[in-house]
Amino acid sequence: PLLLFFMFVVILFTFLSSIPALTATLRCVSDRQRSFALGIQWIVVRTLGGIPGPIAFGSMIDKSCLLWQDQCGEQGSCYVYQNSAM
């Protein structure tokens, strides 16, 4: 239940901030450049929202590993995860 509440709050604030940003972009840019401005805005939003999340999540998973596989002297896959750390 706590996770569902947290997800609801995150999604709510995401949608509450996207419409004012769209409106501000449409009001600040001239008519001829609106489609270009919206394209650039969504490229930036998707890049900043899509790249750091998986990197941070992968780092969190790697930190919860207790036993790493050894492949030719290099770190391989994780054998055992600490469930409480995840």
Sequence and secondary structure as in RCSB ss.txt:
>XXXX:A:sequence
PLLLFFMFVVILFTFLSSIPALTATLRCVSDRQRSFALGIQWIVVRTLGGIPGPIAFGSMIDKSCLLWQDQCGEQ
GSCYVYQNSAM
>XXXX:A:secstr
 HHHHHHHHHHHHHHHHHHHHHHHHHHHS GGGHHHHHHHHHHHHHHHHHSHHHHHHHHHHHHTEEEEEEETTEE
EEEEEE TTT 
